[in-house]
């Protein structure tokens, strides 16, 4: 999935052809165009996942391991519902 937007509180929006996800907690500073590949669950209850990250600035030539928290995962339509329910107006 590719980093496509910054959200509030250092959350990042990822997107691929089929789904979107909101992540947080990377040990790396991620930028637009970086890629995050979700590998496996570390803690299912806390939604912590092991990921591989490749950076756009290095033309995705290297992979780096990290752990992230997935705050949301679903379709673009379900993202709109999630944001409506969780955004303070």
C-alpha positions in Angstrom: 0.0 0.0 0.0 1.2 3.5 -0.8 1.2 6.5 1.6 -1.2 8.9 0.0 -2.1 11.4 2.7 -1.3 12.7 6.2 -4.1 12.5 8.7 -4.5 14.0 12.2 -2.2 13.0 15.1 0.6 11.7 12.8 -1.8 9.0 11.3 -1.1 8.2 7.7 -3.5 7.1 5.0 -2.4 4.2 2.8 -4.1 3.0 -0.4 -3.8 0.3 -3.0 -6.1 -0.7 -5.8 -8.6 -2.5 -3.5 -8.5 -0.9 0.0 -7.4 1.9 2.3 -5.9 1.9 5.8 -5.0 4.4 8.4 -1.7 3.6 10.3 0.3 5.0 13.1 3.4 4.3 15.2 6.1 3.8 12.6 9.6 4.1 13.8 10.5 5.7 10.4 9.3 9.1 9.1 7.1 8.2 6.2 6.4 10.5 3.2 3.9 10.5 0.4 4.8 7.8 -2.1 6.5 5.5 0.4 5.1 1.9 0.4 4.1 -0.2 3.4 3.7 -3.9 3.0 1.7 -5.6 5.8 3.4 -8.9 6.6 1.9 -10.5 9.7 0.1 -9.8 13.0 2.2 -9.2 16.1 -0.7 -8.4 18.5 -4.2 -8.9 17.1 -6.0 -7.2 20.0 -3.8 -4.1 19.8 -3.8 -4.3 15.9 0.0 -4.2 15.8 1.5 -5.6 12.6 5.0 -6.3 11.3 5.5 -4.4 8.0 8.1 -3.9 5.4 8.6 -0.3 4.3 10.3 1.0 1.1 11.0 4.6 0.5 10.1 6.6 -2.6 13.3 8.7 -2.2 15.4 5.6 -2.8 13.2 4.4 -5.7 12.0 1.6 -3.4 15.3 -0.1 -3.7 15.5 -1.3 -0.1 13.1 -2.8 2.4 13.0 -1.9 6.1 11.2 -3.9 8.8 9.0 -2.0 11.3 5.9 -2.4 13.5 2.8 -0.2 13.0 -0.7 0.0 14.4 -3.6 -0.2 12.0 -6.3 2.1 13.2 -8.6 1.4 10.2 -8.7 -0.9 7.2 -11.5 -1.1 4.6 -12.9 0.4 1.4 -12.9 4.1 0.5 -16.7 4.1 1.3 -16.2 2.6 4.8 -13.4 5.1 5.4 -15.8 8.0 4.8 -18.1 6.4 7.4 -15.3 5.9 9.9 -14.1 9.5 9.5 -17.6 10.8 10.0 -18.0 8.7 13.2 -14.6 9.5 14.7 -14.1 13.2 13.7 -14.9 15.8 16.4 -16.9 18.6 14.8 
